[in-house]
Amino acid sequence: MMEAYTALVARIVPEPDAGSPAADLTELARHLYVEIRQLPRERALRGLMAEA
């Protein structure tokens, strides 16, 4: 399950290149938050976090 979710995120969330590591991490977190808040993905991520 974890591999499938990782592959999905890699397709959906672009790799940031904002010029600095801090800006890249901020941009990545913003994209991930938007994607995770979509209900089916949120439930899947909660399941993965509980599994970990």
C-alpha positions in Angstrom: 0.0 0.0 0.0 2.8 2.4 0.9 4.5 1.9 -2.5 1.3 2.5 -4.3 0.7 5.8 -2.5 4.3 6.9 -3.0 3.9 6.3 -6.7 0.6 8.2 -6.8 2.2 11.2 -5.0 5.2 11.2 -7.3 2.8 11.5 -10.3 0.6 14.2 -8.9 2.9 16.4 -6.9 5.6 18.1 -9.0 9.2 18.2 -7.7 9.7 21.7 -6.4 12.6 23.9 -7.6 12.1 27.2 -5.8 15.7 28.0 -5.4 16.4 27.1 -1.8 15.9 24.0 0.3 13.5 25.8 2.7 11.4 27.1 -0.2 11.4 23.7 -1.8 10.2 22.0 1.4 7.5 24.7 1.8 6.2 24.2 -1.7 6.3 20.4 -1.4 4.3 20.6 1.9 1.7 22.9 0.3 1.2 20.5 -2.6 0.9 17.5 -0.3 -1.6 19.2 1.9 -3.8 20.0 -1.0 -3.7 16.4 -2.3 -4.1 14.8 1.1 -7.2 16.8 1.8 -9.1 15.0 -1.0 -11.3 12.6 1.0 -10.3 9.1 -0.5 -6.6 10.0 -0.3 -7.0 11.4 3.2 -8.5 8.1 4.4 -5.8 6.1 2.7 -3.0 8.2 4.3 -4.6 7.9 7.7 -4.6 4.1 7.3 -0.9 4.2 6.2 0.0 6.4 9.2 -1.9 4.0 11.6 -0.1 1.1 10.0 3.3 2.7 10.5 
